[in-house]
Every structure is written in C-alpha cells, then in structure tokens.
C-alpha cells in the first residue's frame, strides 16, 4: 500500500473545512469582472514618462546591460512601492540613474517633462514599450511586474473621458510646477550628495528587500530638508486597488442584504462609494451599493438613479464593445442552474400557497427548494433559497392551523442562524417571517408571555433604521397581537389607533378587525355594510384565504341580525370551498359557526350535531380561542337539552381555555353561566367562587362581549 493510501485511511487525518478553502472560481473564473486598474496620480504618470524615456534609450540609442537593466528596474520598483512622491523626489531618483547607470537619462527625462509644461498633452500608450522587437531584449516585458503595472495604468487611463484627461493634464503640470516653485539653488540636486549615494549602495545588496528602507530614507530626507511634499488624498487600503474595492463592495452588499446590523452606516458607505467612484471609474458595482443604501433610507428617487447609472455603465467594456460575460466552468454552471431551478420551484410553491392550492402541490415545491445544493455557494444563494423555503413552509403550516409544526419549523430556522464567513448571522426576510410566525403560533396556543418575549427580541433586531422592509413584518405583527389582546379585554379605546397602523401595512386585516370592532360595540349594521362592500374585492385566486375569512365574519353579523338562512347559506359555501382546497381548519371553523347559527335559531339538535362533528378538527388545527368557543357552544346545547352535568363540564373546560386564550370578557360570560349552573345544582360555594372571580375581573375589565359574533 502506498504512503498516500495509508494516509488517506487514517481516521485522524487533517480535513480542511470547506468554508476555509480557496475558491478558485472566484479568483480566476470571471476574468472581465476581476480586471484590476491602477489608480492614476501625477507621480505615476511621471514614472510612466520615465519608463518611456528609458525605453527609447534602450531601443534607439544603446541597449542597457544586464546590470544597468537590473539597477534601473529596481529603482522603478522602489518608486512604485513607495507610493506618491513630489516631482523633486522623482528627479532625485532619475539624477541618481543618470550618475550611476548612464549619462543622459536625467536630461531626456527633464526634456520630456518640460514639453508637458510647455503645452504638450500626456497620453498613456504602452504598445510601443511592450512591443517585441527581433534581436533586442525588451526594456519592459509584458508579463513582468512592471509590464502588468503599465497595463493596469493604461486600463485606467483608457476609461477616462476627454474632460477627465484634460483635467489630469492640468493637475500634472501643476504637480511639476509645484516642485520648481518651492526649490531654490541651495536645495537643487547635488550629484555628489553622500546621503543619496549611501541609499543606493545599501540598495545594491538586495533591492527587493531593501527598497522599503530606501523609500523611507527619501521621505525622511525631504522632510529634513524642508522641501514640501505633495500629499495625495489618502485612499484606504480596502479600496486602494480596484480588486480590493470590488471585494469591499461585494462584502458590504452582502451584509446589507443578509445582516444590515453588521454593515457600515449608510452615510459612511456613501462616502466610501464617492471615493471609489473618484478613483476607480471601471467599478460599476458601486452604483448597486449606493442603490441599496438609498433603499434603506427610503430615498427611492436616488435608488432609481443609481440603478439607471449601473445599467448605463455596465453595458459597455473598456474597448467600447457590448459587454459579454465570460464563460463559466461546468461545475459553476451546474450549481447555478440547480439554484435557479430551486428558485423556480420556490416561487411556484409560494404562488400555489397564495391561491390555496392543495398542500401536496405546495409542499412538493418547497421540498425541492429546500434540497437546493450549495456547492461553494458564492454569495450564499443556496442558503437564502433554503431559508426562504423553510419560512414559507412555516407560513403554510400556520395557515392550515398547525401551530406547533409551524412553530417548530420557524424555531429551527431562527436557532440555527449561523455565520457565513462575512455576516455573523442572517437578518433576512425569511428570518423575520419565521420570527413573526413563532409569535402568531404562540398566540394561537395561548402562550402570551413567550410571544411577547419573542416579539421584543424581533423589535431589537429588525429595526426600521437598519431594514425597514423587515421591520414592517414586526410592526404589523405587534399591532395585530396588541389589537387582539385589547379587543378581547374590552379596551376599545386602544383599538382605533392600532387599526390605523394595521391598515397601512395590510388593508384586509384592518378591515376585518374594524368590522369586528364595530360589531362588538353594537354597530352591527355598519360593520355588515362595510364587509359587504369590501369582501367582493378579494374574490380573486390570490386572495382566496382572505375572502373566506371575510365571509366567515359577515355570516356571523347576518346571524346577529337574525338572518339565519342567509348566514347558514354563506357558511355552507365557505365550508364547501374550504374542503375543496383542503383548508380543513377553515372548514371546521365554518361548521362551528353553522352550529352557533342553528343554536340561535332554536335548532339545538342540529347545532349539537354540528358541534360534535367539528370537535376533532378544531381540537387538532385551530386556535385555543376557537376551542373555547366550541366548548361554550357545546355547553349551551347541552343546557338546552337539560343535561346540566355535561353543560357544567364544558363550561369549566371553556373557562380554562378562555383564561389561556386571554379572552377576558368571554371568560366573564363563562363565569356568569357557571354561577347560574352551580346555583341551580345547589353548589353554593362554587357559585360564590365564580361570582367573586367575576367581580374581580369586572372591576378591571367592565365591558361586555357577545361570543356569538366570533
């Protein structure tokens, strides 16, 4: 067995985690998007002029020897690594080249520079410099460090407009003249300067190691001699090169979309974007980053303008031809198509869920989306698709009344919110939907303390300042939960301002609750009229669920007006439609309401039959309040049949359920009925306990609530 095979079978071999491996596709797969330009400064233009003059000497006069070539290139490398210098510092280096390498270098360079001061325009052209000539060794090779630097400089220059080139020529002349105007005879270059000689003697030992020392010495000498050095605008390291700038933009865009709290503040991002636009005209992605910032600050006009600029600038390449994305490898292509296929299934499942299609169709699409393979998962697309599928599944389960299952799914998404390398956690729309689903599920089960705790956590994470889109989900959830608590307690004055908040975010939810508030206040006709004018608006395939709920409420208002036939007919229609779309919880709720209407119309036998038939589905897939109302209905039906024992049993059950549901006013009604029942049975102590508890609740919540309206 080979050594490699033995190592491969070892159980303790080191395995590199996938998220720490080098992504070769990211490094080499997108050549055009990864092109790096060199930020242009007057000093870099002077270095270009120096290279141009040296190339002419090398090609047209006499080729440099190997040692001369090495010394010249080493000096140029040091100038590039050092960064921006004043014109006087550049001339110092050129004078050293003239004295130690070949006479005439300084003269040719200065003549070039004077020609630009006298009116010639500088133009960056690298074809002649990099051109290969037979029998002559190039001064600069195209694939060398210096050749790549020239190509990057030319790439930046070629993207500048005519006006920008004109402005840069002006700055270049000013940069040259600034050194001459501040230099007197005592400060002029002395070719016998021992300090300068010592710098390059030190350099000659190992130029690639010591050029940083040389750079520092030049800077220190200039400061000591009192020569003013032109300091360029400081560009942070993260965006100094276009490659790093693209990486920074990609990181900030990722954070803004998945974890806004970890991204920089909007004003800082805008400042950085201005800096990038100024120094890297080839980076069009900066407009997308600005667009996200404008959206976060609700500046939709600015967002539209940034998006327009992005499309305007991204349609053309440097050479003016239409942009074409480079070919990607088969692995990346397969991964991309897999993710797009998963996204298609997810969108189809969401559409099917909105139209209340059979659960099997919805679940199949969501499962396909959750099986999306991640691969290298560039940008976290697969994770975003999976998270969205889980959140949607949770919402679908909640709509079908499966609160515990929905809560379990939502909790799994929220509690497994791991970092992705850039973001410490995800704060996406999927996570806020999962969070509010947890709140709704807790409210359905009567877990009010837990729902309040989760809601407070959501408020601290999803704030309007960081992400107003996700904050809307939290605000709507908060308003709905607060309204439901207030109306069940009879705190009518708190309900009206909450309705205004709900109406801004969800008109149907606001209308449903507004009509119900009118009904419990005694304005039944007004509430019915509002529902009759409204519910037809939602008679569309995409709003079936809302339409069913509105019809349920309208039927109970018709029943309150003693229009029992119309109410029963509407409820039967709701039940049949709910069964056809497999919305079993809605069908059970409709059947319970049919029993209430039958009870009110005097048909207690049919009412008891309806209540008994819907007992199992309501116990399995309806809220704790719906269960309490069913218990009250059963108690009333047994009471009419003079079955006091069963009636008392159901009332006690309803009492516990009302307490758990937070339906204080309904609990008052149950206590009142229990007191009457105990009085008829001669259970005086139990009657007095119920009466005392009723009085204690009535002291805090004095309103009245007709349970038959729900």
Secondary structure, 3 states (H helix, E strand, C coil): CCHHHHHHHCCCCCCCCHHHCCCHHHHHCCCCCCCCCCCCCHHHHHHHHHHHHHHHHHHHHCCCCHHHHHHHHHHHHHHHHHCCCCHHHHHHHHHHHHHHCCCCHHHHHHHHHHHHHCCCCCCCCCHHHHCCCCCCCCCCCCCCHHHHHHHHHHHHHHCCCHHHHHHHHHHHHHHHHHHHHCCCHHHCCCCCCHHHHHHHHHHHHCHHHHHHHHHHHHHHHHHHCCCCCCCCCCCCHHHCCHHHHHHHHHHHHHHHHHCHHHCCCHHHHHHHHHHHHHHCCCCCHHHHHHHHHHHHCCCHHHHHHHHHHHHHHHCECCCCCECCCCCCCHHHHHHHHHHHHHHHHHHHHHHHHHCCCCHHHHHHHHHHHHCCCCCCCHHHHHHHHHHHHHHHHHHHHHHCCCHHHHHHHHHHHHHCCCCCCCCCCCCCHHHHHHHHHHHHHHHHCCCHHHHHHHHHHHHHHCCCCCCHHHHHHHHHHHHHHHHHHHHHCCCHHHHHHHHHHHHHHCHHHHHHHHHHHHHHCCCHHHHHHHHHHHHHHHCCHHHHHHHHHHHHHHHHHHHHCCCHHHHHHHHHHHHHHHHHCCCHHHHHHHHHHHHHHHHHCCCHHHHHHHHHHHHHHHHHHCCHHHHHHHHHHHHHHHHHCCCHHHHHHHHHHHHHHHHHHCCHHHHHHHHHHHHHHHHHHCCHHHHHHHHHHHHHHHHHCCCCCCHHHC
